[in-house]
Amino acid sequence: MDPLLVGSLGLGLVFLLIALHVPIGVAMGLAGFISIGILLDFEKSISLFSTEPTSIIASADFAVIPLFLLMGSFAAAAGLSADIYRFAYCFVGHYRGGLALATIGGCAGFGAVCGSSIATAATMTRIALPEMLERRYQPALATGCIAAGGTLGILIPPSVIMVLYGILTEQFVITLFVAAIVPGLLTVVFYFIATGIYTYVYPEAGPPGERMSWPERVKVFRQTWGVIVLGIVVSGGIYAGIFTVAEAAAVGAGMALAFTVARGKLTRRVLWGILGETAANTGMIYVLIIGASIFTYFVSLSQMPAELVALIKGLGMPPLMVMVMITIMYLILGSVFDTVAAMVITLPFVFPLVVGLGYDPIWFGVYNVMVIEVGMITPPIGINVFVLHGMARDIPLATVFRGILPYFGADLARLGFLLLFPALATWLPSAVGMPMS
């Protein structure tokens, strides 16, 4: 059979299986197995179920994922997220919308030790939402800033999803971390601006709190030293070349465990809960990666990426328009799938296309993560929105979506900035001499 025809049928089979509620990793692996069997033979196709899982499980690169997940879980159990929130609040809480600003800052800080958008949104919902509602914040602003701020969890380095992108596309993970610093800070600034505009138009939405004195701020800073040290050791160690990414993840997990023990938060129940949660999430990610690996092998055999690049170039569409179309696709996918699934499903096709159009793969790694994270608050689904609503059932879903609209507008603006000015992501790694693709 024609490879392109088999490729199209294989892609259709993936989405059919997903529609039938087959787990995404299993759907990709099964579609890849059948399609490779048709293109080559089923004996070679079956062999992939032994070689691919073995190579992935034995890879030291993938060990980073469970270690970062473990670090985030221990950090949450130790209460480091609450420390970050208090630290941010003591400096901006007295402004109009100050609690919302503190929540966004807390999300950025916790994202640096967590690396998960959903975990960041869930943690900050428990910490920040009661505080804002108690201080008469409108529910729309209170929930909107948490849902949007939670997306910083996968953008602020170190990020599990960026590790995954680097492994799947064979890019330098540390370079991706450095490239994400400026766009990550830009995101925080845009969210601050969105909050400021919202509370300027609707002053009653976020009344200012009391200004804290400098002695009080120093006291809060002393209480926050743990998370600051953890962030400096993990991120600083990576950027300074002291640790590899895997070593930094192991050190971070060990430090987060030590903080949990020192604060008396580690009970047998908490420990088993953390280990079970980490194991479940790691298993889910590994199944996705194994399925994506088999599917990617099939996609390469079908020659679909090369044909897709040639087709789009033949249409004479400007690269910028192609990127706009890809962005719209990712916003839709990000609203339906989790970040890992949205990435592994699309990268076999999209990555060769984007690189073939002349875009830098490091820049696209940052842009790809940013677009997917925006999808996590995109109506009508938006995973972060539903996570938050599940934890705050008394707040209508429509209220939460109304609250994320200012932040969604800010997201579209920063995506436009990064698309028009790719140097926002590529300048810093080049300036510090990081290896590029």
N, C-alpha and C positions, 0 to 999 in steps of 0.2 A: 504494500500500500504506500501511497505518497506520504512522506514524512510530515509535510505540512498539514495534510488531512488528519493524520493520526494525532498530531499535536493539537489541532483544534478540538478533536473529539475528546482527547485526554483532559484538556482544560474544561470542556463542558461537563465531563464526568466528575471532576473535582467539585464544581459548584452544585451539581445534582446531588452528590453524596452529602455535601454540607447542608443543602436544603432538606435532606432526609434526616438531619440531626446526627449524622455520623461525625465523630470527633475530627477536627480539622487535620491533625497530624495523620490519623488513620486514613482519612479521605485522600490526602495527597500521596501517601505511600501506596495505597491500593491503586489509585489512578496511574501512578508512575509504573507500578509493577505490571499492570495489564498492558499499558502502552508500550513499554520496553519489550514485553513479550511478543507483541505484534511486530514491532520494528526489527528485533533481533531474533531471539527465541526465549522461551519461558525458562529454560535451564539457566541461562545467564541472568535472567530477571530475578529468579528465586535466589541466586547467589548474593544479590544486593542486600537481602534481609539478614545476611550474616556479616558481610564486610562493612556495610555502612554503620549499623549499630555498634559494632566492635570498635571501629576507628573513632567514632564520636565519643563513646563512653571512655575510651582509653586516652583521649586527647586532654592534655593538661590545660589547653586554652579554655575548654568548656568548664573546667573546675572553678573558674572565676564566678560563674553564675550562682551556684548554690552558696558560695562564700559571701557574696554581696547580699543575697537574700537573707542569709543567716545574720549578717551584720545589721541589716535593717530591722529584723524582728527583735533582736536583742536590744537595739537602740530604743525601739518603741516600748519594750517592756521595762527598760530602765527609766523611762520618763524623760529622755533627752529631748523629745519633741516639745514637751511642755516647757522645758528650759529655753528652747529657741524662741518659742512664742512669747514668753515673758520678757526675754531680752529685746525682741523687736518692739514689743509694746511700750517698754519704758522710754523709748526714744521717739516714737511716733503716735502713741496713744492719745496725746492731748490735741491732736489735729482732728478736724472734721473727717470722719471716716477712718480715724486712726486705728481702730480695732481691725478693720478690713485690711489696712496697710500692714499691720502687724501679722495678720493671718497670711498674707501673701509672702511677707518676709520669712515667716516661720515655715511655710511650705518650701521655699527655696532652700533654707537651711537644712530642713529635715530631708529634702531631696538629695542633698549632698552626702547623707549617711544612710539613705534608704534605697534610692534608685528605682522606686516603683510608684507609678502615678496613683493607682488604686489604693495602695497602702497609705500614701501621703494624704489623699483625700479622706480616707476613713479615719485616720488618726487625728487630723485637724478638725474633723467633724465632731469628734468626742471632746476635743479640748476647746476649740474656739467658738463653736456654735452656741453652747449655753452662755458663754461670756457675752457674746454680742446680743443675743435675745434678752438677757438680763439687763443690759444697758440700753434697751429700747431701740435697737437697730431693726430696720425693716427686714423681714424674713428674706425678701428677694435679694437684697444686697448681701446679707449674711451668708446665704447659701451660694450665691453666685460667685463670691470671691473665693470660697472654699473649693468649689468644683473647678474653677479656672486655675486657682493656685495649685491644686493637686496635680495638674498636668506638668508642673515644674519638676516633679519627681523623676521623670524619665529624661529630662533635658539637662539639668544641672549635674555635672560630673561628680563622682563616678556614676555611670548609668548602665544598668544591666542591658537595656535595649541597644545602647551604642556598642557594648561589648559584642552583642549578637550580630549587629550590622558589620562590625569589623571582621568577625570570624567568617561570616557568610560571603563577604565580598573581598576578603584577603587584604584588608586595609589595616594600617597601624592603629591600634586601639588608643594608645596614648596621644597620638596626633588628633584623633577624633575628640578626645576629652579636651585638649587644648583649644581645638577649633570651636567647641561648644561654649566656651567661657563668655565671649563677647555676645553671641546671640542669647545666651541665658540671662546675662545682665540686662540686655535690651528688653527681654520679655518682662522682667520685673519692673523696669522703668515704664513700659507701655501699660502694664497693669496698674501701676501707681497713678499714671495719667488718667486712665479710664475711671479709677475710683474717685480721683479728684474732680473730674468733670461730672460724674454721676451725683456726688454729694454737693457740688455747687448748684446743680439744677434742682436737686431734691435735698435740701439741707436736713430735713427731718429724717432722712434715711439712715444717716450715720452721725449721731450727735457726738461732739468731742468729749473725751474723758478728762481726768485730772492730770495736770503736769506733774511728773515725778521730779524730785530734787536730785542733784548730782550724787549726794551720799546714798540715796536709794538706788540710783542707777548703778553705782559701784557695787552695792550689795548684790543686785541682780546679776551683774557681770561675774562676781565671784561664784555665784551659784551655778553659772552657766559654763564654767571653765571646762567641764568634762566634754561637752559636745564640741567646743572650740578646739580642744586638744585633739579629739578624735578626727575632726575634719582636717586639721593641719597635718597630722601624722599620715593619714591615708592619702589625701590629695597632694599635700606637699611632698610626701615621699615618692609618689609617682612622678610628679613634674620635675623633681630634683634628680631623678635617676637613682634614688636609693633603693627603691623597690620596683620589681616588675608589677604589672597589674594584679597578677595572681597572688604575689607575696603581700601586696598592699591589702587585698581583700581578706587574706588570712589574718594579717595583723589587725585589721579593722574589726573582724569578727571576734578575735580574742579580746581586744580592748572593750568592745561593746558588752561581751560576756562579763568582763571584770567589773564594769560599771554596774551591771545588773546585780552581781553578787554583792558589791560594796554597798549598794543602796538597799539591800535586803529585799529585792524584788523577785529573786529567783527561788521559786518553790518548785516542788516536783511537778505539780500540775502545769505551771508556766513553762518549765523546761520541755515537758513532753508536748505541750501545745506548739511551742516554737519549732521543735524538731519535726513534728508532724506537718505543720504548715510549710516549712521549708522543703521537706521531702515531697509533699504533694505538688507544690509549685515547680520544683526541679523536675519531677517526673513528667509533668505536663509540658514543660519547655523542651525536655529531651525528646519526647514523642513528636512534638512539632518539628524539631530540628531533623530528626531521623526521616520523618515523612517528607520534609522539604528537600532533604539531600537526595532522596530517591527521585522525587519529582523533578529536581533541578537537572539530574543526570538525563532524564527523559527529555526535558526541554532542550538541552544541548543537542541531543541526538536528532530531534525533530527540526533543528535549524530555524525554529520560529523567531528567536531574538534577532538573528541576522536579517531574516526576511522582513521583520517588522521595522527594523531600522531603515532598510532599503526602501520599503513602502512609504514610510513617512518622509524620507528625503526626496523620494520621487514626487510626492504631492506638492513639494515646494513650500511647505508650512515653515514659518520661522521658528527657530528653537524655543523662543519665549512663549509662543502660542502652544507648542507641544507641552511645555512645562505647566502652563495654566490648566490644560486638560488633565495632566497627571495629578495636579493639585486637587482638582475637583473630584477625581476618582478616589484619591486618598482620604479626602474629607468624608466621602460617603462610606468607604470601607472602615475608616477609623471609628465611625459612629455605630457600626454594626459589630466589628470584631475587636478583640483586645489587640494591644500594640504588637505583640509577638506574632500573632496570627496574621494580622494585616501586612506585616513586613515579610514574613517567610512566603506567603502566597504570591506576592507581587515581585519580589526582587529578581527571580529568574528571568522575568521579562523586562522589567522596568530598568534595572541597573545597566544592562548592555545598551539599551536604547538611550538612556541619559548620557552615558559615557561616549556613545557613538555620535551624539550631537555636540560633543566638545565640552561638556561640563565636567568640572573637577569632582572625582568620586568622594573626596573628603568633604567638600562643600555639600554634595548631595546627601551624605550621611547625616549631617546636621539638619539639612532641610527636610529630609525624609522623616526624621524623628519629630521635628516641629509640626509637620503637616499631620502626622498620625495623632500626635497629642491633641491638636486642635479638634480632630475628629472625635475625640473622647468627650467633648462637650457640645458636639454639633447636634442640633435637633434633627429629626424627632427622637433619636435614641440617645446617644451619648452615654457611654458606660459610667463615667464619673458621676453624672447626674443621677443615674439610677442607684449607684452605690450610696450616695448621700441621701437620696429619698428613702432608701431602705432603712437607714439609720435614724431618719427624722420623719416618721410617717405622718405626723400632725401638720407638716408643711406641704401644701398641694404641689404636685409635680409641675403644674403650669407656673407657679410662683418661682420655682427653681430655674426653669428655663427663661423666665423673664429676667431673672437676676444675672444670668450669664450673658445676656445680649451685649452689654457694654464691653465685656471682656472678649466676646467673640469678634466684635468689631476691631478691638485692639489686636487680636490674633491675626486677622486678615491684613491689617496694616503692617505688622512686623514681617509677615510672610512676604508681602510685596517688597519691603525693604531688602530682605535677604535675597529675593529673586533678582532684584534690580542691581543690588550691590553685593555680589558674592564675596568680595574681599572682607566683609564683616566676619566671615567664617575662616577664610584662608590667610588673612594677614597675620594674626598672632602666631600660628604654628610656623609660618615662614620666617617671622621676625626672630623667633627664639631658636631657629635652626632645627625644627622637628622634621623627621623624615616624612615626605609626602608620598603619594601613591607611585 
